[in-house]
Amino acid sequence: MEELKSLNRRSFIKSLAAIGATATLSSIPFTGYSKSKEVKITFLHTNDVHSRIEPYPMDGSRLQGLGGVARRSTLIQKIRSEEKNVLLFDAGDMFQGTPYFNVFDGQVELELMSKLGYDAGTFGNHEFDNGLPGLLKHFDKANFPFVTSNYNFTGTIMEGKTKDHLIFERDGVRIGVFGVGVDLNGMVDPRSYQGVKITDPIETAAKYTEKLKKELKCDLIICLSHIGYSYDTNKVSDLLLAKNSRNIDLIIGGHTHTFLEKPTEVKNLDNEITLVNQTGFSGVNLGRIDFILDKKRGTKKSIATTYRIDNSLDKEKMLTA
């Protein structure tokens, strides 16, 4: 165990150093969009990273060589250098899956996400693997907020540690964010979330979209979801949530490890489009959705991109260092 800790500390330090050294790239194309009346908001997102700090080993597996936090940092910095209004979100299950979590109990994940500049995250079921004490243990290492709207921590040691909604403002565009998590009953040891009250995601969405749209005057509403993309049963999923809600522009999903080539368009209760996206798992992809708004004309457009996190980012970093 001491050897593992020593090895992982060295790997952790190398990852931090690589992230600190990443430079602006110039060869990942994305056409700039600038008109005087229009504002572009860029949303970057991950889900179900599962403590995958380093790339998958070259072992012949389906995902060999993919992923890695340092590479993701390189790409994120590249995009931030090109775009004015960038927000970075995570849809849960950042914990559990490699020895980094087993040895460091989530500290590494939260410190690296903070270094990458995440703007917000939500909880997945694996955030509860070590119970509420385990979740709280390194929670102060996150310098970004967690939003969870259907998990009520009142009366627990996590009370007051999360937000039920968030507001961001970029270039006069108000962006409301709320989060929903999967029902933990039957999925997580009851002792690990004792005292947490969980409400239905669809009911929660109705409450917060009403608040964000009408009371807080948001131009865009984003849901960070860890309930899953779709199911063969009537279990609530992102697709059902989109269909049975109003005013959600984008659902950034997780939990089912679904690889989507492009966001799914779902007509909501008002016959308007809600986008649903998910990037698979283990940080092998980075999702991107650009919204282009003209508030004077009342128009809204979107462009979607999915980036593969592979060794081409290593080459870019070496060329520009």
Rosetta silent file (secondary structure, phi, psi, omega in degrees, C-alpha in Angstrom):
SEQUENCE: MEELKSLNRRSFIKSLAAIGATATLSSIPFTGYSKSKEVKITFLHTNDVHSRIEPYPMDGSRLQGLGGVARRSTLIQKIRSEEKNVLLFDAGDMFQGTPYFNVFDGQVELELMSKLGYDAGTFGNHEFDNGLPGLLKHFDKANFPFVTSNYNFTGTIMEGKTKDHLIFERDGVRIGVFGVGVDLNGMVDPRSYQGVKITDPIETAAKYTEKLKKELKCDLIICLSHIGYSYDTNKVSDLLLAKNSRNIDLIIGGHTHTFLEKPTEVKNLDNEITLVNQTGFSGVNLGRIDFILDKKRGTKKSIATTYRIDNSLDKEKMLTA
SCORE:     score description
SCORE:     0.000 S_00000001
   1 L     0.000  -39.878  179.025    0.000    0.000    0.000 S_00000001
   2 H   -64.050  -37.277  177.432    2.891    2.408    0.820 S_00000001
   3 H   -64.427  -40.386  178.977    4.407    1.679   -2.598 S_00000001
   4 H   -63.202  -43.396  179.513    1.054    2.418   -4.247 S_00000001
   5 H   -61.695  -43.466 -179.643    0.743    5.687   -2.344 S_00000001
   6 H   -63.099  -45.010  178.424    4.266    6.690   -3.357 S_00000001
   7 H   -60.159  -46.911 -176.141    3.623    5.796   -7.003 S_00000001
   8 H   -69.577  -33.002  175.961    0.326    7.608   -7.085 S_00000001
   9 H   -63.692  -41.646  178.637    1.746   10.702   -5.421 S_00000001
  10 H   -63.192  -42.698  179.173    4.420   10.863   -8.117 S_00000001
  11 H   -64.875  -38.662  179.190    1.797   10.434  -10.844 S_00000001
  12 H   -62.316  -46.501 -179.862   -0.391   13.063   -9.187 S_00000001
  13 H   -63.111  -40.095  177.088    2.467   15.557   -9.074 S_00000001
  14 H   -61.832  -40.721  179.099    3.299   14.845  -12.725 S_00000001
  15 H   -63.543  -43.279  178.951   -0.343   15.449  -13.671 S_00000001
  16 H   -62.867  -41.361 -179.602   -0.388   18.758  -11.801 S_00000001
  17 H   -65.131  -40.955 -179.736    2.857   19.826  -13.452 S_00000001
  18 H   -63.897  -39.775  179.663    1.570   18.910  -16.897 S_00000001
  19 H   -66.459  -41.586 -179.544   -1.597   20.899  -16.366 S_00000001
  20 H   -66.085  -24.047 -175.293    0.345   23.910  -15.144 S_00000001
  21 H   -95.012   -8.019 -175.672    2.597   23.769  -18.204 S_00000001
  22 L   -62.818  141.229 -176.472   -0.020   23.445  -20.922 S_00000001
  23 L  -116.304  168.646  178.761    0.116   26.224  -23.495 S_00000001
  24 L   -66.206  132.693  178.319   -2.306   27.749  -25.964 S_00000001
  25 L   -93.006  169.424  179.154   -2.759   25.597  -29.079 S_00000001
  26 L  -135.908    0.932 -171.698   -3.327   26.788  -32.611 S_00000001
  27 L  -118.689   10.507  173.771   -4.327   23.758  -34.652 S_00000001
  28 L   -99.601  106.242 -167.934   -7.690   22.604  -33.241 S_00000001
  29 L   -79.728  138.813  164.255  -10.105   24.411  -35.522 S_00000001
  30 L  -152.619  120.907 -174.201  -13.344   26.036  -34.551 S_00000001
  31 L   -66.555  125.524  177.716  -14.676   28.893  -36.637 S_00000001
  32 L   -65.933  148.846 -177.972  -15.152   32.057  -34.593 S_00000001
  33 L  -129.463  107.137 -176.665  -18.634   33.552  -34.559 S_00000001
  34 L  -140.626  114.449  171.006  -18.846   37.277  -33.953 S_00000001
  35 L  -135.429  148.947 -168.412  -21.588   39.678  -34.860 S_00000001
  36 L   -59.573  -32.859 -175.810  -22.371   42.804  -32.947 S_00000001
  37 L   -94.855   -4.582 -174.938  -25.868   41.775  -31.843 S_00000001
  38 L  -108.171  147.326  176.322  -25.071   38.164  -31.100 S_00000001
  39 E  -124.475  132.698  176.728  -23.510   36.544  -28.055 S_00000001
  40 E  -107.317  129.055  175.322  -21.984   33.078  -28.060 S_00000001
  41 E  -114.164  125.179 -177.633  -21.895   31.018  -24.884 S_00000001
  42 E  -105.479  120.678  176.538  -19.712   27.899  -24.976 S_00000001
  43 E  -106.513  122.105  173.020  -20.547   25.006  -22.650 S_00000001
  44 E  -106.710  144.920 -175.578  -17.900   22.315  -22.153 S_00000001
  45 E  -154.560  151.751  174.543  -18.813   19.205  -20.228 S_00000001
  46 E  -131.419  166.464  173.586  -17.759   15.819  -18.869 S_00000001
  47 L  -158.132  151.558  174.171  -19.532   13.013  -17.032 S_00000001
  48 L    50.826   47.412  179.226  -18.642    9.725  -15.332 S_00000001
  49 L   -69.517  -28.986  171.679  -14.903   10.414  -15.354 S_00000001
  50 L    51.635   50.703  172.487  -14.545    7.802  -12.580 S_00000001
  51 L    59.568   23.225  178.210  -11.130    8.846  -11.270 S_00000001
  52 L   -82.819   87.554 -177.196   -9.489    8.342  -14.670 S_00000001
  53 L   -80.286  -43.765 -178.619   -6.568   10.702  -14.093 S_00000001
  54 L  -104.900  161.631  177.510   -4.177    9.209  -16.633 S_00000001
  55 L   -60.685  156.457  172.523   -4.930    7.854  -20.128 S_00000001
  56 L   -59.456  142.216  178.486   -6.010    4.255  -20.517 S_00000001
  57 L   -67.142  157.498  178.154   -2.979    1.975  -20.917 S_00000001
  58 L   -82.517   77.784 -173.808   -2.072    0.624  -24.359 S_00000001
  59 L  -118.456   13.459  179.621   -3.379   -2.851  -23.581 S_00000001
  60 L    86.215    0.197 -179.660   -5.522   -3.613  -26.622 S_00000001
  61 L   -76.716  167.688 -175.219   -8.755   -2.542  -24.948 S_00000001
  62 L   -59.731  -32.744 -175.838  -11.434   -0.536  -26.743 S_00000001
  63 L  -107.380   19.494 -175.781  -10.402    2.700  -25.051 S_00000001
  64 L   -56.851  135.947  176.354   -6.645    2.159  -25.010 S_00000001
  65 L    79.269   -2.201 -175.898   -4.639    5.362  -25.035 S_00000001
  66 L   -97.089  158.897  175.980   -7.643    7.615  -24.558 S_00000001
  67 L    86.653 -170.555 -179.155   -8.421   10.134  -21.820 S_00000001
  68 L   116.064  128.813 -176.029   -6.161   11.858  -19.317 S_00000001
  69 H   -67.367  -39.919 -179.301   -6.583   15.011  -17.264 S_00000001
  70 H   -61.560  -41.600  177.435   -3.488   16.770  -18.640 S_00000001
  71 H   -63.704  -43.328  179.629   -4.751   16.327  -22.208 S_00000001
  72 H   -60.733  -39.763  177.906   -8.189   17.584  -21.249 S_00000001
  73 H   -60.682  -43.525  178.653   -6.554   20.637  -19.698 S_00000001
  74 H   -56.728  -46.594 -178.697   -4.665   21.329  -22.930 S_00000001
  75 H   -67.394  -43.273 -179.412   -7.882   21.245  -24.938 S_00000001
  76 H   -62.814  -42.974  178.362   -9.857   23.327  -22.453 S_00000001
  77 H   -63.660  -37.327  175.973   -7.165   25.992  -22.381 S_00000001
  78 H   -58.773  -48.789 -177.979   -7.147   26.019  -26.175 S_00000001
  79 H   -65.653  -41.423  178.767  -10.887   26.641  -26.315 S_00000001
  80 H   -63.510  -30.159  178.663  -10.743   29.298  -23.617 S_00000001
  81 H   -72.208  -21.115 -177.282   -8.072   31.126  -25.594 S_00000001
  82 H   -97.515  -28.552 -172.154  -10.420   31.252  -28.594 S_00000001
  83 L  -118.013  144.386 -175.539  -13.771   31.941  -26.977 S_00000001
  84 L   -79.966  -38.324 -170.678  -14.847   34.729  -24.648 S_00000001
  85 L  -120.536   90.328 -176.516  -17.655   33.027  -22.717 S_00000001
  86 E  -117.495  131.644  173.816  -16.789   29.475  -21.674 S_00000001
  87 E  -123.877  136.676 -176.500  -18.400   27.468  -18.878 S_00000001
  88 E  -118.330  122.830 -175.090  -17.155   24.007  -17.846 S_00000001
  89 E  -126.448  156.892  173.339  -19.498   21.556  -16.118 S_00000001
  90 E  -129.821  138.958 -175.052  -19.439   17.958  -14.846 S_00000001
  91 L  -103.235   27.020  168.437  -22.478   15.695  -14.543 S_00000001
  92 L    98.574  167.926 -171.802  -21.336   13.436  -11.726 S_00000001
  93 L    58.872   51.333  172.044  -19.511   10.208  -10.881 S_00000001
  94 L   -78.273  -20.382 -177.669  -16.142   11.888  -10.788 S_00000001
  95 L   -95.622  161.642  168.300  -15.180    9.366   -8.066 S_00000001
  96 L    74.068  127.216  175.569  -14.443    5.622   -8.090 S_00000001
  97 L   143.559  -23.805  176.302  -12.812    3.526  -10.794 S_00000001
  98 L  -137.407  167.657  179.731   -9.029    3.707  -10.325 S_00000001
  99 H   -60.644  -19.029  177.857   -6.640    3.427   -7.359 S_00000001
 100 H   -56.758  -39.644  179.119   -6.480    7.225   -7.155 S_00000001
 101 H   -74.599  -42.253 -177.277   -9.864    7.179   -5.448 S_00000001
 102 H   -62.663  -33.177 -177.482   -9.151    4.132   -3.294 S_00000001
 103 H   -88.645  -42.217 -171.553   -5.936    5.663   -1.955 S_00000001
 104 H  -108.354    1.601  170.453   -6.766    9.388   -1.802 S_00000001
 105 L    58.911   31.005  175.388  -10.558    9.300   -1.208 S_00000001
 106 L    98.263   -8.582 -178.877  -11.442   11.880   -3.866 S_00000001
 107 H   -61.910  -44.773 -177.772   -8.842   14.515   -3.018 S_00000001
 108 H   -60.675  -46.280 -177.450   -6.985   14.107   -6.322 S_00000001
 109 H   -60.483  -46.592 -176.917  -10.144   14.384   -8.417 S_00000001
 110 H   -68.954  -37.999  179.210  -11.375   17.554   -6.707 S_00000001
 111 H   -68.001  -40.254  179.459   -7.984   19.263   -6.772 S_00000001
 112 H   -70.132  -39.342  176.799   -7.479   18.529  -10.460 S_00000001
 113 H   -62.602  -37.227  176.952  -10.998   19.633  -11.386 S_00000001
 114 H   -64.824  -40.962  179.823  -10.344   22.863   -9.511 S_00000001
 115 H   -66.284  -32.899  176.795   -7.100   23.341  -11.404 S_00000001
 116 H   -74.409  -13.329  176.395   -8.942   22.793  -14.693 S_00000001
 117 L    82.349   36.919  174.589  -11.348   25.559  -13.718 S_00000001
 118 L   -60.382  141.122  179.566  -14.662   23.734  -13.547 S_00000001
 119 L   -91.337  -25.436  178.550  -17.516   26.162  -13.016 S_00000001
 120 E  -171.316  157.629  173.287  -19.910   23.642  -11.432 S_00000001
 121 E  -143.632  169.902  172.443  -20.610   19.963  -10.953 S_00000001
 122 L  -129.859  170.429 -176.417  -23.377   17.732   -9.677 S_00000001
 123 L   -90.307  138.429  164.616  -23.363   14.480   -7.709 S_00000001
 124 L  -102.144  176.981 -179.210  -23.509   10.988   -9.116 S_00000001
 125 H   -64.283  -31.483 -177.486  -24.225    7.884   -7.076 S_00000001
 126 H   -74.943  -11.846  172.647  -20.516    7.094   -6.669 S_00000001
 127 H   -66.377  -14.786 -179.299  -19.916   10.333   -4.815 S_00000001
 128 H  -100.540    8.446 -174.555  -21.661    8.522   -1.929 S_00000001
 129 L   -60.468  -32.768  177.938  -19.420    5.418   -1.982 S_00000001
 130 L  -103.354   20.619  179.450  -17.665    6.444    1.236 S_00000001
 131 H    73.990  178.475  178.740  -20.829    7.845    2.800 S_00000001
 132 H   -63.305  -38.507  175.481  -21.470   11.463    3.694 S_00000001
 133 H   -60.334  -38.711  178.371  -18.304   11.621    5.867 S_00000001
 134 H   -67.270  -37.317  177.746  -16.286   10.442    2.870 S_00000001
 135 H   -65.989  -39.778 -178.289  -17.925   13.018    0.618 S_00000001
 136 H   -75.809  -23.606 -170.104  -17.215   15.794    3.104 S_00000001
 137 H   -50.696  -48.047 -178.334  -13.645   14.661    3.823 S_00000001
 138 L  -118.546   20.345 -174.126  -12.005   16.552    0.939 S_00000001
 139 H   -62.423  -27.954 -179.993  -14.953   18.666   -0.150 S_00000001
 140 H   -72.134   -7.630  177.327  -13.074   21.852    0.681 S_00000001
 141 H   -78.002  -13.938  178.388  -10.574   20.986   -2.072 S_00000001
 142 L   -86.822  118.215  176.818  -13.207   21.930   -4.675 S_00000001
 143 L   -96.560   23.716  176.363  -13.038   25.636   -5.484 S_00000001
 144 L  -130.796  156.157 -176.843  -16.187   25.334   -7.603 S_00000001
 145 L   -83.587  153.602  169.287  -19.806   24.799   -6.478 S_00000001
 146 E  -107.010  130.846  179.936  -21.855   21.626   -6.613 S_00000001
 147 E  -111.403  124.656  178.106  -25.480   22.074   -7.605 S_00000001
 148 L  -145.428  112.512 -169.454  -27.995   19.436   -6.600 S_00000001
 149 L   -96.412  -22.535 -179.914  -31.652   20.333   -6.649 S_00000001
 150 L  -109.324    6.164  170.105  -33.373   17.037   -5.799 S_00000001
 151 E  -108.568  117.447 -179.452  -31.016   15.957   -2.993 S_00000001
 152 E  -105.467  115.086 -175.750  -31.869   17.757    0.256 S_00000001
 153 L   -96.632   11.049 -178.769  -29.045   17.536    2.807 S_00000001
 154 L   -55.669  130.383  178.996  -30.830   19.435    5.592 S_00000001
 155 L    87.340    0.118  177.521  -29.954   17.922    8.966 S_00000001
 156 L  -111.484  174.415  179.883  -26.873   16.083    7.658 S_00000001
 157 L   -70.398  -10.569  177.376  -23.174   16.972    7.750 S_00000001
 158 L   -94.714    2.332 -179.642  -23.505   18.115    4.110 S_00000001
 159 L   -58.717  131.421  177.667  -26.126   20.743    4.934 S_00000001
 160 L    81.008    0.594 -177.165  -25.233   24.069    3.362 S_00000001
 161 L   -90.655  -14.339 -177.978  -22.386   22.612    1.310 S_00000001
 162 L  -122.578  170.219  177.049  -24.239   22.539   -2.028 S_00000001
 163 E  -113.026  146.703  176.077  -26.424   24.898   -4.074 S_00000001
 164 L   -89.606  -15.110  171.294  -29.936   24.139   -5.332 S_00000001
 165 L  -162.060  162.118  179.784  -29.400   26.421   -8.339 S_00000001
 166 E  -135.164  152.077  175.103  -26.750   28.698   -9.806 S_00000001
 167 E  -125.933  127.332  172.351  -26.776   31.848  -11.920 S_00000001
 168 E  -117.507  146.448  175.489  -23.989   32.828  -14.309 S_00000001
 169 E  -128.582  126.108  179.700  -23.960   36.000  -16.381 S_00000001
 170 E  -134.015  120.115  178.240  -21.859   36.375  -19.524 S_00000001
 171 L    50.887   41.472  178.211  -22.090   39.371  -21.894 S_00000001
 172 L    81.748   -1.074  177.929  -25.554   40.213  -20.638 S_00000001
 173 E   -96.520  124.310  178.238  -26.814   36.626  -20.994 S_00000001
 174 E   -93.739  127.109 -175.582  -28.189   35.111  -17.791 S_00000001
 175 E  -118.627  118.902  177.334  -27.602   31.366  -17.464 S_00000001
 176 E   -99.957  137.622 -178.563  -29.485   29.344  -14.859 S_00000001
 177 E  -129.835  132.147  170.330  -28.200   25.939  -13.768 S_00000001
 178 E  -133.286  167.794 -175.684  -29.867   23.268  -11.649 S_00000001
 179 E  -136.715  143.953  176.226  -28.978   19.635  -11.001 S_00000001
 180 E  -131.080  141.085  179.720  -30.776   16.328  -10.570 S_00000001
 181 E  -118.656  161.915 -178.162  -29.411   13.000   -9.365 S_00000001
 182 L   -67.873  153.131  173.490  -30.527    9.409   -9.635 S_00000001
 183 L   -65.230  119.539 -175.087  -32.687    7.800   -6.936 S_00000001
 184 L   -79.762  -11.973 -178.248  -30.106    6.233   -4.606 S_00000001
 185 L   -63.071  124.046  179.980  -32.561    3.715   -3.154 S_00000001
 186 L    83.533   -5.365 -178.246  -31.415    0.197   -4.049 S_00000001
 187 L  -112.057  -32.534 -177.536  -28.248    1.550   -5.666 S_00000001
 188 L  -126.473  143.676  175.891  -26.263    2.827   -2.682 S_00000001
 189 L   -51.371  124.725 -177.797  -25.998    1.466    0.847 S_00000001
 190 H   -53.731  -29.742  179.644  -28.740    3.325    2.793 S_00000001
 191 H   -68.509  -21.356 -176.051  -26.221    4.178    5.505 S_00000001
 192 H   -79.943  -15.756  176.653  -24.168    6.089    2.931 S_00000001
 193 H  -134.097   29.272 -178.517  -26.883    8.672    2.322 S_00000001
 194 L   -57.340  129.127  179.619  -28.789    8.499    5.591 S_00000001
 195 L    93.003  -10.185  179.726  -30.845   11.627    6.159 S_00000001
 196 L   -83.028  126.998  177.576  -30.779   12.761    2.526 S_00000001
 197 E   -96.740  129.368 -174.937  -34.239   13.477    1.124 S_00000001
 198 E  -116.695  128.159  179.002  -34.596   12.752   -2.605 S_00000001
 199 L  -110.476  162.701 -177.025  -37.360   14.207   -4.773 S_00000001
 200 L   -64.227  133.247 -178.334  -38.545   13.286   -8.256 S_00000001
 201 H   -60.644  -37.097 -178.606  -36.398   14.837  -11.031 S_00000001
 202 H   -69.074  -43.154  176.172  -39.391   15.891  -13.147 S_00000001
 203 H   -62.952  -40.725  179.172  -41.086   17.618  -10.197 S_00000001
 204 H   -63.138  -43.635  179.656  -37.761   19.224   -9.281 S_00000001
 205 H   -61.499  -41.960  179.357  -37.243   20.466  -12.838 S_00000001
 206 H   -59.915  -42.183 -179.344  -40.703   22.037  -12.912 S_00000001
 207 H   -64.292  -47.947 -172.356  -39.951   23.919   -9.693 S_00000001
 208 H   -82.460  -30.825  175.673  -36.559   25.256  -10.695 S_00000001
 209 H   -67.190  -36.863  175.415  -37.232   26.043  -14.346 S_00000001
 210 H   -60.428  -45.562 -179.456  -40.200   28.149  -13.212 S_00000001
 211 H   -65.689  -47.542 -175.237  -37.958   29.977  -10.755 S_00000001
 212 H   -68.561  -37.755 -176.768  -35.051   30.417  -13.144 S_00000001
 213 H   -79.250  -51.125 -170.621  -37.132   31.531  -16.112 S_00000001
 214 H   -88.465  -43.725 -176.444  -39.804   33.727  -14.573 S_00000001
 215 H   -83.422  -42.992 -174.422  -38.361   34.981  -11.302 S_00000001
 216 L  -100.060    1.276  169.724  -34.649   35.138  -12.132 S_00000001
 217 L    56.253   46.729 -179.780  -35.098   36.031  -15.829 S_00000001
 218 L   -79.705  142.206  177.640  -32.616   33.538  -17.258 S_00000001
 219 L   -88.027  -29.979  176.557  -31.979   33.472  -20.987 S_00000001
 220 E  -131.337  141.246  176.375  -30.584   29.926  -20.944 S_00000001
 221 E  -125.109  125.342 -177.780  -31.372   27.085  -18.536 S_00000001
 222 E  -116.590  134.659  174.443  -28.991   24.146  -18.143 S_00000001
 223 E  -110.060  122.035  170.044  -29.684   20.945  -16.221 S_00000001
 224 E   -91.043  115.124 -169.130  -26.759   18.916  -14.910 S_00000001
 225 E  -121.845  135.473  170.164  -28.229   15.439  -14.697 S_00000001
 226 E  -125.522   52.610  178.623  -27.056   12.131  -13.303 S_00000001
 227 L  -111.629  -11.588  178.322  -30.230   10.160  -13.894 S_00000001
 228 L   104.231  147.869 -174.213  -29.278    8.392  -17.142 S_00000001
 229 L   -68.403  -52.734 -179.690  -29.963    8.936  -20.842 S_00000001
 230 L  -162.270  160.796  179.331  -32.812    6.435  -21.379 S_00000001
 231 L  -139.715  160.645  176.127  -34.264    3.141  -20.117 S_00000001
 232 L   -80.964   -9.915  179.418  -36.485    0.353  -21.415 S_00000001
 233 L  -103.645 -171.844  177.524  -38.730    0.888  -18.379 S_00000001
 234 L   -89.387   14.519  177.115  -40.653    3.950  -17.176 S_00000001
 235 L   -60.253  138.675 -177.009  -37.728    4.962  -14.959 S_00000001
 236 L   -64.853  129.272 -179.597  -37.091    8.701  -15.214 S_00000001
 237 L  -130.933  176.372  176.848  -34.319    9.459  -17.703 S_00000001
 238 H   -61.605  -39.354 -179.701  -32.929   12.506  -19.455 S_00000001
 239 H   -65.690  -41.361  177.571  -35.177   11.865  -22.459 S_00000001
 240 H   -68.273  -38.975  178.452  -38.285   11.650  -20.256 S_00000001
 241 H   -61.774  -45.461  179.474  -37.207   14.699  -18.291 S_00000001
 242 H   -61.315  -43.063 -177.591  -36.755   16.710  -21.482 S_00000001
 243 H   -66.811  -32.148 -173.444  -40.136   15.600  -22.830 S_00000001
 244 L  -107.668   32.035 -178.801  -41.966   16.420  -19.594 S_00000001
 245 L  -138.211  177.282  177.364  -40.456   19.800  -18.812 S_00000001
 246 L  -132.465  147.723  166.568  -40.372   23.405  -19.984 S_00000001
 247 L    71.188    6.357  174.367  -37.623   25.951  -20.653 S_00000001
 248 L   -85.171  121.314  178.540  -34.616   23.620  -20.383 S_00000001
 249 L   -83.330  -36.381 -175.335  -32.238   24.430  -23.223 S_00000001
 250 E  -148.201  130.283  170.216  -29.661   21.737  -22.491 S_00000001
 251 E  -106.423  115.569  174.032  -29.473   18.627  -20.325 S_00000001
 252 E   -94.471  110.379 -167.827  -25.870   17.594  -19.685 S_00000001
 253 L  -104.827  170.301  176.987  -26.271   13.986  -18.679 S_00000001
 254 L  -158.783 -169.672  173.112  -24.441   11.125  -17.027 S_00000001
 255 L    89.984  -44.557 -177.157  -24.867    7.773  -15.259 S_00000001
 256 L   -92.828    2.119  177.309  -25.564    5.479  -18.256 S_00000001
 257 L    56.015   41.813 -174.657  -22.136    6.021  -19.879 S_00000001
 258 L   -86.969  125.494  174.908  -23.827    6.833  -23.170 S_00000001
 259 E   -91.046  116.030  177.955  -21.653    7.859  -26.117 S_00000001
 260 L  -111.854  130.955  176.673  -23.565   10.313  -28.291 S_00000001
 261 L   -70.976  -32.008  176.877  -22.205   11.481  -31.633 S_00000001
 262 L  -151.866  160.276  179.810  -24.387   14.562  -31.351 S_00000001
 263 L   -61.965  146.957  174.336  -26.987   15.857  -28.876 S_00000001
 264 E   -85.784  133.351  177.594  -30.465   14.374  -29.032 S_00000001
 265 E   -95.722  123.777 -178.277  -33.219   16.874  -29.789 S_00000001
 266 E  -123.162  132.780  175.583  -36.368   16.346  -27.709 S_00000001
 267 E   -81.749  127.493 -177.386  -39.585   18.338  -27.988 S_00000001
 268 L   -88.776 -168.025 -176.997  -40.716   19.508  -24.567 S_00000001
 269 L   -62.714  -23.376  179.210  -44.172   20.297  -23.195 S_00000001
 270 L   -99.138   12.361 -179.599  -44.226   23.546  -25.173 S_00000001
 271 L    64.869   24.740  175.200  -43.126   21.814  -28.387 S_00000001
 272 L  -104.738  159.560 -173.704  -39.732   23.506  -28.129 S_00000001
 273 E   -85.421  129.560  166.361  -36.386   21.732  -28.452 S_00000001
 274 E  -110.939  129.748  176.457  -34.354   20.600  -25.459 S_00000001
 275 E   -87.715  138.264  176.139  -30.891   19.246  -26.241 S_00000001
 276 E  -122.903  125.058 -179.116  -29.676   16.162  -24.369 S_00000001
 277 E  -135.121  155.198  177.767  -25.985   15.294  -24.466 S_00000001
 278 L  -157.055  147.599 -171.198  -23.590   12.836  -22.825 S_00000001
 279 E  -112.142   16.456 -179.610  -19.921   12.045  -23.477 S_00000001
 280 L    91.455 -120.374  179.875  -19.572    8.373  -22.491 S_00000001
 281 L  -162.597  168.808  174.654  -17.264    7.839  -19.535 S_00000001
 282 L    63.850   17.002  176.400  -13.716    8.054  -18.154 S_00000001
 283 L    67.813   25.084  179.070  -13.038   11.429  -19.745 S_00000001
 284 L   -79.191  -15.557  175.692  -12.285    9.987  -23.179 S_00000001
 285 E  -129.905  155.471  168.873  -14.423   12.729  -24.748 S_00000001
 286 E  -121.787  123.324  179.356  -15.089   16.384  -24.016 S_00000001
 287 E   -86.495  150.015  177.667  -18.526   17.660  -24.987 S_00000001
 288 E  -144.187  129.243  173.350  -19.129   21.132  -26.344 S_00000001
 289 E  -128.557  123.605  174.463  -22.353   23.002  -27.075 S_00000001
 290 E  -104.364  126.518  171.459  -22.285   26.600  -28.336 S_00000001
 291 E  -104.981  131.398  177.971  -25.422   28.696  -28.036 S_00000001
 292 E  -114.700  115.093 -173.641  -25.591   31.842  -30.177 S_00000001
 293 E  -115.915  140.818  168.257  -28.198   34.292  -28.938 S_00000001
 294 E  -122.361   98.427 -173.966  -29.574   37.524  -30.308 S_00000001
 295 L   -67.002  -29.834 -179.813  -31.700   38.894  -27.471 S_00000001
 296 L   -68.455  -41.605  179.536  -33.024   41.771  -29.561 S_00000001
 297 L   -85.879  -15.508 -178.275  -34.359   39.468  -32.245 S_00000001
 298 L    73.721   30.021 -178.929  -35.236   36.728  -29.786 S_00000001
 299 E  -105.580  154.777 -178.434  -33.244   34.103  -31.720 S_00000001
 300 E  -149.773  124.372  177.697  -31.222   31.202  -30.384 S_00000001
 301 E  -126.185  162.337  178.540  -29.047   28.742  -32.304 S_00000001
 302 E  -139.505  149.992  175.604  -26.725   25.938  -31.228 S_00000001
 303 E  -131.220  133.582 -177.176  -23.645   24.163  -32.548 S_00000001
 304 E  -115.188  141.479  177.038  -22.407   20.859  -31.103 S_00000001
 305 E  -141.058  140.612  171.966  -18.887   19.404  -31.103 S_00000001
 306 E  -121.062  125.929 -179.728  -17.428   16.305  -29.463 S_00000001
 307 E  -103.069  133.206  173.303  -13.669   16.141  -28.928 S_00000001
 308 E   -87.383  129.828 -179.296  -11.793   12.859  -28.536 S_00000001
 309 L   -91.361   94.987 -175.797   -9.124   13.081  -25.826 S_00000001
 310 L  -131.613 -171.038 -172.456   -6.223   11.234  -27.450 S_00000001
 311 L   -73.124   -7.118  174.684   -2.464   11.451  -27.947 S_00000001
 312 H   -62.769  -27.248  178.132   -2.762   14.197  -30.586 S_00000001
 313 H   -72.224  -29.312  173.380   -3.105   16.545  -27.611 S_00000001
 314 H   -63.007  -42.856 -179.297    0.279   15.346  -26.330 S_00000001
 315 H   -65.491  -41.705  179.283    1.805   16.367  -29.663 S_00000001
 316 H   -61.274  -40.519 -177.967    0.088   19.764  -29.593 S_00000001
 317 H   -66.098  -40.884 -179.598    1.403   20.402  -26.098 S_00000001
 318 H   -66.429  -38.470 -177.560    4.963   19.501  -27.109 S_00000001
 319 H   -68.936  -28.499 -172.395    4.832   21.727  -30.207 S_00000001
 320 H  -108.638   -2.457 -178.268    3.638   24.787  -28.302 S_00000001
 321 L   -69.243    0.000    0.000    5.470   24.424  -24.990 S_00000001
